[in-house]
């Protein structure tokens, strides 16, 4: 079997193995010391039937992971965005950021957030998480997700749906970026806004893939060294942005760099990637790449015999012999393969259930 061209089945299997490794790692940490790991959460929104379907889906996921990998993951409902519209990440060796710091910073910048939400109620961005960091008395804001374009190494047949996804997401990030800029001009007090260019010049190119750089990742890369009473933050903007938890790819990056997410969801992490100006040897990216490999092998070992008996997983069964579907296996190969695997849109719950079911 060949890993190239990368298919959705293989991509979902890779995401499954790495996610199970991450979940097992977090379970081990929880057994040692509460507070050093993430909570796995699901969002209860919509009508009662939709909420029941979400709970049913997560229960099936829990049973499959327990059956095949021996890992018992606990899911809890997420805090609604209207009560806590932000995600925090801070170094483990930093003192607990005080509620008074968070409340004080919001009080000092209330006009900015109100203006931004009022603007977003008109433009209706979805999945708009605004990155930055919180400090005493205010915020440094970078903005929402940005897009990058690259030539794939493994997903050779880029389909029309990728270009449609790009067009849709490009509109969303532009709307969110404009909301931030207009709010900052209207209410600049105690807000430092350092925007990035949301979309690449020239737009999407044929036979290329695109990456989506989330607000939290931009914040951590732009402000790697925080002082006490500071924390990286991602703010959920607008009524269409409802999850107040980090996606799996963000949570892995945050964990790799010593700033675990407060909460993680197993929804979408589609097209997650790095900014184009972040070199492969950037230390935060190197730590992420190593963690991807660590979680892969944890998941691989946890799945045990399923790596041979489950046809969806068999392509990865020879990695201990340094072979990955006919190509040399190493951290660089694995991490790039994972980034391209994320270009097959779907919820992580669906990816894992379809792989293990």
N, C-alpha and C positions, 0 to 999 in steps of 0.2 A: 504494500500500500504506500502511496506517495502523499506527502503533506501538501504538495503543490499540484494543482491549485487548491487553496484552502476552501473548504465547503462549510456550510452552516452546521452540519452535523459534527464535523471535527472541531469547529470553533466553539460550539456549545459544550462539547466534551472537555475541551481545555479549560473553559471557564468554570465548569463543574469541578474539575480536579483542584484547581487553584482555590476556588471558593471554599471547598471542603477543608483544604489545608488551613485556610485563614480561620474558619469557624472552629476547627479543632484547637488551633493555637490560642484563640481567644478564650475557649473553654478552659484550657490549661492555666492561663493567666488568672482567670476568675477564681480558680481553686486556690491560688496562692495569695492573691491580694485584690480585694474588691477595689474598683475605681481605676485600675490600670488597663482596662479593656473596654470594648464597646458594648452597648446593648443592641440586640437585633430587634428591629421594630417593624411593624406594618401599619399602614394608614387605614383608618376606618372612615370613609367618606361615602357620599352617595346615599341611596336608599337602603332599606334593611336587606333586601335581596343581594345587593352589591356587597354590602358588608359581610354577609354570610359567605359569599363566594370567596372573598379575600381570606377569611378565617379558614375556610375549607382548603384553599390552595396552600396556605402556610402549614396547615396540619399535615397534608399529604407530603409536603416537602420535608417536614420534620421526621415523619415516619420513614421516608425513603433514605434519608441521610443516616438515620439510626440503624436501619436494616442493613445498608450496604457498607457503611463506614464506621459504625459503632459510636457515632458522635451524636449526643443528644443536645440539640440547640433549642433554646427557649426564645419564643417570640412574644413581644409585648406591644400593645397599641402605642403609637407615637403621640406625642403631645401636639394638639392642633396648632397650626401656624398662627392662628389669631391669639393664642396665649403665649407662645414663645417662637417668634418668627426668625430664629437664627440658630446656627450651628457653631459651636466653639471648638477650637483645637489649641492646645498649649503644651509646652514641654512638661514632661513628667516631673522634672526636678524643680519646677517653678511652684511657688506657693499658690494655693488655691486662689484664683481670682475672685475677689469679693463681689457679692451681689451689689454692694453700694457703688462699686466702680462701674458695673454694667448699667445700673439704674441712673447713676449720675451722668454717664456719657450719653445715654438716650435723652435724659432731661435737657442736656445742653444742646442737643441737636434735633429736638423734636420737630422743629419746623421743616428740616430737610427731609425726614422720613415721611411726614405728612404730605409734603409737596410731591415726593416721589411716588407715594401710593396713589395720590389723586391723579397723577399723570398716567400711572399704570392701569388705573381703572378704565381709562379710555383706550389705551393701546392693547391691553389684555395680553401681556407676554405670558408664555407658559414655560415652566422649568427655568425661571430666571433667578439665579442665585448670585447675589452681589458679593464679591470678595473684598477683603480688606483686613485691617486689624483694629481692635478696640484698645483705647488708651484712656488714661484718666482725663475726663472732660471732653472726649470726642473720638473721632474715627479717622483713619486713613483709608480711603476707598479707591480700589482699582477699577471695579466695574464687573459686569457679568461675564459669561463665557466668551471666549474668542475662538475663531476658527483658523486652522492651518491646513495646508495641502501638501501631500507627499506622494511619491511613486511607491506602490506596494511591492513587497518582496514575495508574498505568498498568495494573497488573494488576487489572482491574475485576471479573472473575469469580472470586472466591475460593472454592475448592472444599472439599468436606468433608475431603479428605486433609490440608489445611493445619491444620484444627482437631484432627485426630488427631495430627499431628506436634506441635502445641503441647502437647497433653495428655501425650504421651510424653516430650518434652524437659523439660516442667515437673517431672515426677516425677524425672528424672535430676538436674536442677540442685538440687532440694530435697534429694535423697539425698546429693549431694556436699557441699552446704552444711552439712547436719547433721553429716556426718563431720568436716569441718573444725572446726566449733564444738565438738563433743564432744572432739576431740583437743586443742584449745586449752585447754579447761577442765581436762582431765586432765594435760596436760604443757605448761604455759604458758611455761616458761623460754626466754628469748631470742626469743619469738614475739610480734610485735605484730599483732593481728588486728583489722581494720577492715572488718566485713562490709557488703555491700550487700544490699538486699532482692531475693531471687532472682526473684520473679514479681510482676507488677503486681496491684494490688488489683482484685478483681472478676473476674479471669481474662480469657479470650479473648472478644472481642466479635464478633458476626456482621458479615460484610463488611469486617473489618479484617484486616490482616496482622500478623505479629509479627516482631520482630528478636531475634537472639541475640548478646549482647555477650560476646566471648570474654575469658578471664582476662587474657591478655597486653594486650589493648586497654584493659581497665579499669586495669591496672597503669600503662601508659604515660600514660593520661589523668590518673590520680590522682597520679602521681609523675613529672611531666615533667622535673624537673631533678635528675639524679643526681650524686653526688660520685664522686671516684676510688675504685676498688675497690668499686663498686656496679654492679648490672646488673638490669634487669627480668628476671623469670623466670616461666615457666609450667611447672608440675609436673604430670606425668601420673599421675592417681590411680586406683588399682585395676587389677585384671587385665583389665578390659574397655576400658581406655584404653591403646592400644598404640603409636600413632604418636608419635615424638619428633621432630616437624618441624612447622613452621607451615603452615596452610592458605594458599591463594593470596590470599584477601582480607586476612588478617592480614599476610602478607608484603608486600603492596602498601602497607598503612598503615605498617608498620615502615620500609620503604624510603623512603617519602615523608617520614618524620620523622627520617631520619638514623640509624636504628638497625636495619640490615638483619638479617633472620632468619639464624640459623646454618644452618638447613636448611628446605626447603620441600617439601611433598608436593602431589600433584595429586589427592588424594582429595576429600572433601566439605568445603564451606564454607557449608553450607546456612543460610539465614536470617541471615547475618552482618550486623551493624548497629552503631549507636552507642547509648549510653545516651540516654534521653529528655531528660536535663538538660544534654546537650552541645549548645550552640547552633550553628546553621549557620556563624556567623562565628568559632567557636573556631579558633585558629590551627592546631592539629594537624589539625582536620577540613578547613580550607581547603587546607592542604598536601596532604592526601590527595585532595581533589577535583581539584586541579591535576594530581596524578600520574595519576589515573584518565584524565584527558583526554590527558595525554602518552602514556600507554601505549596508549590507544585509537588515536591517530594513528600511533604506531609500528607497531602491528599492522596497521592499515589500509593503510599504505604497504608493509609487508612482504608482505602478501597480494596487492597489485597487481591484476592482471587477474582474480584469483579473486573480487574484490568484485563484478564484473559477471557472471562466468560461473557462479558457484556460487549457485543459487537461495536457499540458506539465508542468504547474506550480502547479497543484493541490496538489502534494505530499508535498509542503511546506506551505499549507494554514493553518495548525494547530500549527505553531511554537509559536504563542502567548500563546498557552496553554502548552508550554514547551514540545511539542512532535514533533519529526522529523521522520516521516516514521517509527514509532514504537520504536524509541530510544530516550533517554532523550536529550533535546536540550540545549546546552550551548556553550560558546565561543570555548572551546577546541574541541568539536564535530564539530562545524561549520568550524573551521579553518582547521582541518585535512581533512574533507570532501572536502573542496575547493582545497587543495593540490592534492588530488586524482582525483578530477574532471578535473584538468589540465593535467592528463595523457591520456585524449582522444584528440588526436591531431586535431586541426582545427583552422582556423582564428576566432577571436572573432566576426567579422562581420557575419560569417557563423553561429556560435553558436547562436547569438542573433536573426538573421533573421529566422532561422529554429525554434526557440522557439516561436517567436511572430507571425510568418506568419499565 
